Amino acid sequence: MRIVVVDDNAMNITVVQEMLKRAGYRDIRAASSGMELFSILGLSENGEEMREGAPDPGVDLILLDMMMPRIDGIAACLAIQASERLRDIPVIMVTAMGDSKKLAEALDAGAIDYVTKPINRIELLARIRVALRLKQEKDWHKERDRRIREELQLAKEVQSAALPARLEESGIRIDALYQPSEELSGDLYAWNRIDENRYGIAVIDAMGHGISSSLVCMFIASVLRDAMVTRVEPVSVMEELNRRALQLQFADQLIQYYFTALYLVVDLASGTVEYVNAGHPPGILVRCDAALPQERLSGGGMAVGMFEDVSFTKHVLKLQPGDQLLLFTDGLLELVTGPEESRLDTLLDHLAGTVRHTGSLQELVGGEEGLERPDDCCLVRIQIS
């Protein structure tokens, strides 16, 4: 435990150091001014960081005299609190003053406690023990948070790696825009070439967002990958997803994770798209001929993973070269302003009007890349060429 004693009176420093040594504290450093304290902590004369990325000074506690020339204890404490690197170091003010307003000002500046002169040894050591316990707890939480952040970053990279790469083959092009609202997302998209002419494409939105929904998404992704190849037919694929989703067991029986899904099979040979919509926002088919109306991939079915006996309905649309299909999750609806009941129509009109003259998915979504989103956003574009 490293303690820094700060006082402009050398005798006071000697007395406190002797008390601490007799109590078993060995790593004690003295500073005769606020400036000397700043030097120990790696701060400049005006209390700012001397250089970016400065190392931790290894200080566990500061005993800080309140009344010092030039830089008093309150000013020093404010500078410590302004530094993200130092603000968790507990500061105990040492003062001969009985002014309650000044003491309140010191506590407001960031000090966690105070002792008055003449110093009572038993009281001082008790307050030091409390402050050091607080420092240990803060350090433990900081280390745990660091490990969690590292694990979340790794999980984010794994989740992103599980998403398919942009596909461009004779007759079809598929790409996607994926913007989680947090490190991990509850949205998922997937596509797979079934045979020479058919492609399975899915967009899924799990309940909620964050760690729990991302884990559900990873489970769904593994099931979906197999179902696309072995089941193929949209209704059969959705039934398999529903069956496997209901196998998820949770300790809390009140928790049930479900997800909405839009799964479709594009057949280039027959020029058709077969799809099932399970409670998902409707996709949109934008015709190459602007005179033709766009068509919605709606269905109004039940979400997946809620009930065992759920029936899914397949729909079929004809495709022409130059047509484009847009599939998305409801995070896009959060970006649309206006009355809630008209947001879907506004979004679909925007997508249909914009997709004909832009090659950028970011333009379709709007806003800058990396912009903070209220919900996970996912947009998949399928171009028939």
C-alpha positions as CSV (number, residue, x, y, z in Angstrom):
1,M,0.0,0.0,0.0
2,R,1.5,3.3,-1.1
3,I,0.5,6.4,0.8
4,V,1.4,10.0,-0.1
5,V,1.4,12.5,2.8
6,V,1.1,16.1,1.6
7,D,1.8,19.0,4.0
8,D,3.8,22.2,3.8
9,N,4.9,21.7,7.4
10,A,7.8,19.2,7.7
11,M,7.0,18.4,11.3
12,N,3.4,17.4,10.5
13,I,4.8,15.1,7.8
14,T,7.2,13.5,10.2
15,V,4.5,12.9,12.8
16,V,2.1,11.3,10.4
17,Q,4.9,9.2,8.8
18,E,5.8,7.9,12.3
19,M,2.2,7.0,13.1
20,L,1.9,5.1,9.8
21,K,5.2,3.2,10.2
22,R,4.2,2.0,13.7
23,A,0.9,0.8,12.2
24,G,2.8,-1.3,9.7
25,Y,2.7,0.9,6.6
26,R,6.1,1.0,4.9
27,D,5.6,2.5,1.4
28,I,5.1,6.2,2.4
29,R,6.1,9.2,0.3
30,A,6.1,12.8,1.4
31,A,5.2,15.9,-0.6
32,S,5.7,19.4,0.8
33,S,3.3,21.2,-1.6
34,G,0.6,20.7,-4.1
35,M,3.2,21.1,-6.9
36,E,5.3,18.3,-5.6
37,L,2.1,16.1,-5.3
38,F,1.4,16.9,-9.0
39,S,4.9,15.8,-9.9
40,I,4.4,12.5,-8.1
41,L,1.0,11.9,-9.9
42,G,2.3,13.0,-13.3
43,L,0.3,16.2,-13.6
44,S,1.6,19.6,-14.9
45,E,1.8,22.8,-12.9
46,N,-1.8,23.7,-13.8
47,G,-3.1,20.2,-12.7
48,E,-3.5,18.8,-16.3
49,E,-2.1,15.5,-17.6
50,M,1.5,16.0,-18.6
51,R,1.2,13.4,-21.4
52,E,-1.4,11.1,-22.9
53,G,-1.3,7.6,-21.7
54,A,0.8,8.3,-18.5
55,P,1.3,5.2,-16.3
56,D,-0.6,4.7,-13.1
57,P,1.5,6.3,-10.3
58,G,0.7,3.4,-8.0
59,V,-0.7,5.6,-5.2
60,D,-3.4,3.9,-3.0
61,L,-4.1,6.9,-0.7
62,I,-3.4,10.6,-0.3
63,L,-3.4,12.4,3.0
64,L,-3.8,16.0,1.9
65,D,-3.4,19.1,3.9
66,M,-6.2,21.6,3.2
67,M,-4.3,24.8,3.8
68,M,-1.2,25.2,1.6
69,P,0.3,28.1,-0.3
70,R,-0.3,28.4,-4.1
71,I,-2.1,25.1,-4.6
72,D,-4.3,24.3,-1.6
73,G,-5.9,20.9,-0.8
74,I,-9.2,21.7,-2.5
75,A,-7.5,22.8,-5.8
76,A,-5.3,19.7,-5.7
77,C,-8.3,17.5,-5.1
78,L,-10.2,19.0,-8.0
79,A,-7.3,18.3,-10.3
80,I,-7.1,14.7,-9.2
81,Q,-10.9,14.3,-9.8
82,A,-10.5,15.8,-13.2
83,S,-8.1,13.1,-14.2
84,E,-9.7,9.8,-15.3
85,R,-6.5,8.1,-14.5
86,L,-6.3,9.4,-10.9
87,R,-9.9,10.0,-9.8
88,D,-10.2,6.6,-8.0
89,I,-7.4,7.4,-5.6
90,P,-9.0,8.1,-2.2
91,V,-8.1,11.5,-0.6
92,I,-8.4,12.2,3.1
93,M,-8.2,15.9,3.9
94,V,-6.1,16.9,6.9
95,T,-7.2,20.3,8.4
96,A,-6.9,22.4,11.5
97,M,-10.0,24.3,10.5
98,G,-13.4,23.8,12.0
99,D,-15.2,25.6,9.2
100,S,-18.0,23.3,8.2
101,K,-18.4,25.1,4.8
102,K,-14.8,24.5,3.9
103,L,-15.1,20.9,4.9
104,A,-18.1,20.5,2.8
105,E,-16.3,22.2,-0.1
106,A,-13.4,19.7,0.3
107,L,-15.8,16.7,0.2
108,D,-17.6,18.2,-2.8
109,A,-14.2,18.5,-4.5
110,G,-13.8,14.7,-4.2
111,A,-12.2,14.0,-0.8
112,I,-13.8,10.9,0.7
113,D,-13.1,11.8,4.4
114,Y,-11.2,14.2,6.7
115,V,-9.3,14.3,9.9
116,T,-8.6,17.4,12.1
117,K,-5.4,18.6,13.7
118,P,-4.1,17.7,16.2
119,I,-4.3,14.3,14.6
120,N,-5.7,11.4,16.8
121,R,-3.7,8.3,15.8
122,I,-6.5,5.8,16.4
123,E,-9.0,7.9,14.4
124,L,-6.5,8.4,11.5
125,L,-5.7,4.7,11.2
126,A,-9.3,3.8,11.2
127,R,-10.2,6.2,8.5
128,I,-7.1,5.0,6.5
129,R,-8.3,1.4,6.7
130,V,-11.7,2.4,5.4
131,A,-10.2,4.4,2.5
132,L,-7.9,1.5,1.5
133,R,-10.7,-1.0,1.5
134,L,-12.6,1.4,-0.8
135,K,-9.6,1.6,-3.1
136,Q,-9.3,-2.2,-3.2
137,E,-12.9,-2.5,-4.1
138,K,-12.6,0.1,-6.9
139,D,-9.5,-1.6,-8.2
140,W,-11.3,-5.0,-8.2
141,H,-14.3,-3.5,-10.1
142,K,-12.0,-1.7,-12.6
143,E,-10.1,-5.0,-13.4
144,R,-13.4,-6.9,-13.7
145,D,-14.8,-4.2,-16.1
146,R,-11.6,-4.4,-18.1
147,R,-11.9,-8.2,-18.5
148,I,-15.6,-7.8,-19.4
149,R,-14.8,-5.2,-22.1
150,E,-12.1,-7.5,-23.5
151,E,-14.5,-10.4,-23.6
152,L,-17.2,-8.3,-25.2
153,Q,-14.8,-7.2,-27.9
154,L,-13.9,-10.8,-28.6
155,A,-17.5,-11.8,-28.7
156,K,-18.3,-8.9,-31.1
157,E,-15.5,-10.1,-33.4
158,V,-16.8,-13.7,-33.3
159,Q,-20.3,-12.6,-34.0
160,S,-19.2,-10.4,-36.9
161,A,-17.1,-13.3,-38.3
162,A,-20.2,-15.5,-38.3
163,L,-21.9,-13.2,-40.7
164,P,-21.7,-14.1,-44.4
165,A,-19.5,-12.1,-46.8
166,R,-20.9,-10.1,-49.7
167,L,-22.0,-12.4,-52.5
168,E,-21.8,-11.5,-56.1
169,E,-22.5,-14.3,-58.7
170,S,-24.1,-14.6,-62.1
171,G,-27.6,-13.4,-61.8
172,I,-27.6,-12.2,-58.1
173,R,-25.8,-9.8,-55.8
174,I,-26.4,-9.8,-52.0
175,D,-24.9,-7.4,-49.5
176,A,-25.8,-6.1,-46.0
177,L,-25.4,-3.2,-43.6
178,Y,-25.0,-4.2,-39.9
179,Q,-25.0,-1.6,-37.1
180,P,-25.3,-3.0,-33.5
181,S,-26.5,-0.5,-30.9
182,E,-24.1,-2.1,-28.4
183,E,-21.1,-4.3,-28.6
184,L,-23.3,-7.3,-29.3
185,S,-26.4,-7.4,-31.4
186,G,-29.7,-9.3,-31.4
187,D,-30.0,-9.0,-35.2
188,L,-28.8,-11.6,-37.6
189,Y,-28.7,-12.0,-41.3
190,A,-27.6,-15.0,-43.3
191,W,-27.5,-16.4,-46.9
192,N,-26.5,-19.6,-48.4
193,R,-26.3,-21.0,-51.9
194,I,-28.6,-24.0,-52.0
195,D,-27.9,-25.3,-55.5
196,E,-27.0,-23.9,-58.9
197,N,-30.1,-21.6,-59.1
198,R,-31.4,-21.2,-55.6
199,Y,-30.3,-19.0,-52.6
200,G,-31.7,-19.0,-49.1
201,I,-31.7,-15.6,-47.4
202,A,-32.8,-14.8,-43.8
203,V,-33.1,-11.7,-41.6
204,I,-33.8,-12.3,-37.9
205,D,-34.3,-10.1,-34.9
206,A,-34.1,-11.6,-31.4
207,M,-36.0,-10.1,-28.5
208,G,-34.0,-7.3,-26.9
209,H,-30.3,-6.6,-27.6
210,G,-27.0,-7.0,-25.9
211,I,-25.4,-10.2,-24.5
212,S,-28.4,-12.4,-24.0
213,S,-30.0,-11.7,-27.4
214,S,-26.7,-12.1,-29.1
215,L,-26.2,-15.6,-27.6
216,V,-29.7,-16.5,-28.8
217,C,-28.7,-15.2,-32.3
218,M,-25.6,-17.3,-32.4
219,F,-27.7,-20.4,-31.5
220,I,-30.2,-19.5,-34.2
221,A,-27.3,-19.0,-36.7
222,S,-26.0,-22.5,-36.2
223,V,-29.5,-24.0,-36.6
224,L,-30.3,-21.8,-39.6
225,R,-27.1,-22.8,-41.4
226,D,-28.0,-26.5,-41.3
227,A,-31.8,-25.9,-42.0
228,M,-31.1,-23.9,-45.2
229,V,-29.3,-26.9,-46.7
230,T,-31.3,-29.8,-45.4
231,R,-34.8,-28.3,-45.3
232,V,-34.6,-25.6,-48.1
233,E,-38.4,-25.0,-48.3
234,P,-39.3,-21.8,-46.4
235,V,-42.1,-23.3,-44.3
236,S,-40.0,-26.3,-43.4
237,V,-37.0,-24.1,-42.4
238,M,-39.2,-21.9,-40.2
239,E,-40.8,-24.9,-38.5
240,E,-37.3,-26.3,-37.7
241,L,-36.2,-22.9,-36.3
242,N,-39.4,-22.9,-34.1
243,R,-38.8,-26.4,-32.9
244,R,-35.2,-25.7,-31.9
245,A,-36.0,-22.4,-30.3
246,L,-38.5,-24.0,-28.0
247,Q,-35.7,-26.4,-26.8
248,L,-33.9,-23.5,-25.1
249,Q,-34.4,-23.9,-21.4
250,F,-33.9,-21.1,-18.9
251,A,-33.6,-21.3,-15.1
252,D,-36.2,-18.5,-14.8
253,Q,-39.3,-20.0,-16.4
254,L,-40.8,-16.5,-16.9
255,I,-38.0,-15.7,-19.4
256,Q,-38.8,-16.8,-23.0
257,Y,-36.6,-15.7,-25.9
258,Y,-38.4,-15.4,-29.2
259,F,-37.4,-13.8,-32.5
260,T,-39.0,-12.5,-35.6
261,A,-37.8,-13.8,-38.9
262,L,-38.1,-13.3,-42.7
263,Y,-36.8,-16.2,-44.7
264,L,-36.9,-16.5,-48.5
265,V,-35.6,-18.6,-51.3
266,V,-34.7,-16.9,-54.5
267,D,-34.9,-19.2,-57.6
268,L,-33.1,-17.7,-60.5
269,A,-34.2,-20.4,-62.9
270,S,-37.9,-19.9,-62.3
271,G,-37.6,-16.2,-61.6
272,T,-39.5,-16.5,-58.2
273,V,-39.0,-15.7,-54.6
274,E,-40.7,-17.9,-52.0
275,Y,-40.8,-16.4,-48.5
276,V,-42.2,-16.8,-45.0
277,N,-42.7,-13.8,-42.7
278,A,-42.8,-14.8,-39.0
279,G,-43.9,-11.6,-37.2
280,H,-41.1,-9.6,-38.9
281,P,-41.3,-6.1,-40.5
282,P,-42.2,-6.6,-44.2
283,G,-39.4,-6.6,-46.7
284,I,-39.9,-4.7,-50.0
285,L,-39.6,-5.8,-53.6
286,V,-38.6,-2.8,-55.7
287,R,-39.3,-3.3,-59.4
288,C,-36.7,-2.3,-62.0
289,D,-39.6,-0.5,-63.8
290,A,-40.4,2.5,-61.8
291,A,-43.9,2.5,-63.2
292,L,-44.7,-0.7,-61.4
293,P,-45.6,-0.6,-57.8
294,Q,-43.3,-2.0,-55.1
295,E,-44.5,-5.1,-53.3
296,R,-44.3,-5.9,-49.6
297,L,-43.0,-9.2,-48.3
298,S,-45.5,-9.3,-45.5
299,G,-47.3,-12.1,-43.9
300,G,-48.4,-11.3,-40.4
301,G,-47.3,-14.6,-39.0
302,M,-46.5,-15.5,-35.4
303,A,-42.9,-14.9,-34.1
304,V,-40.6,-17.9,-33.8
305,G,-40.1,-19.6,-30.4
306,M,-43.3,-18.7,-28.7
307,F,-45.7,-21.6,-29.2
308,E,-45.3,-25.2,-30.4
309,D,-48.4,-25.4,-32.7
310,V,-47.6,-22.5,-35.1
311,S,-48.4,-22.6,-38.8
312,F,-46.4,-20.6,-41.2
313,T,-47.7,-19.4,-44.6
314,K,-45.5,-19.3,-47.8
315,H,-45.9,-16.6,-50.3
316,V,-44.6,-16.4,-53.9
317,L,-43.6,-13.4,-56.0
318,K,-42.3,-13.2,-59.5
319,L,-38.9,-11.6,-60.2
320,Q,-37.5,-9.8,-63.2
321,P,-33.9,-8.8,-64.0
322,G,-33.1,-5.5,-62.3
323,D,-35.5,-6.1,-59.4
324,Q,-34.2,-5.5,-55.9
325,L,-35.3,-7.0,-52.6
326,L,-34.7,-5.1,-49.3
327,L,-35.0,-6.8,-45.9
328,F,-34.5,-5.1,-42.6
329,T,-35.0,-5.3,-38.9
330,D,-37.2,-2.9,-36.8
331,G,-34.2,-0.9,-35.7
332,L,-34.6,1.1,-39.0
333,L,-38.1,2.1,-37.9
334,E,-36.6,3.8,-34.8
335,L,-34.7,6.2,-37.2
336,V,-37.9,7.4,-38.9
337,T,-39.6,10.5,-37.5
338,G,-43.3,11.1,-37.5
339,P,-46.4,9.4,-36.2
340,E,-45.7,5.8,-35.2
341,E,-48.6,4.4,-37.3
342,S,-47.1,5.8,-40.5
343,R,-43.4,5.1,-39.9
344,L,-43.4,1.8,-41.8
345,D,-45.0,3.4,-44.9
346,T,-42.6,6.3,-44.7
347,L,-39.6,3.9,-44.4
348,L,-40.7,1.7,-47.3
349,D,-41.4,4.7,-49.5
350,H,-37.9,6.1,-48.7
351,L,-36.2,2.7,-49.4
352,A,-38.1,2.3,-52.7
353,G,-37.3,5.8,-53.8
354,T,-33.7,5.8,-52.8
355,V,-32.5,2.3,-53.8
356,R,-33.0,2.9,-57.6
357,H,-30.3,5.6,-57.7
358,T,-27.8,4.7,-55.0
359,G,-25.3,1.9,-54.6
360,S,-24.6,2.8,-51.0
361,L,-26.5,0.9,-48.2
362,Q,-25.5,3.7,-45.8
363,E,-27.4,6.2,-47.9
364,L,-30.5,4.0,-47.6
365,V,-30.2,4.0,-43.8
366,G,-29.2,7.6,-43.5
367,G,-26.9,9.1,-41.0
368,E,-23.1,8.7,-40.7
369,E,-21.4,5.3,-40.3
370,G,-20.7,4.5,-36.7
371,L,-23.5,6.8,-35.5
372,E,-25.0,5.7,-32.2
373,R,-28.3,3.9,-32.7
374,P,-31.2,3.4,-30.3
375,D,-31.6,-0.2,-31.5
376,D,-29.7,-2.7,-33.6
377,C,-30.0,-2.0,-37.3
378,C,-29.7,-4.5,-40.1
379,L,-30.4,-4.0,-43.8
380,V,-30.0,-6.7,-46.5
381,R,-30.2,-5.9,-50.3
382,I,-30.7,-8.6,-52.9
383,Q,-30.2,-7.4,-56.5
384,I,-31.4,-9.6,-59.4
385,S,-29.1,-9.1,-62.4
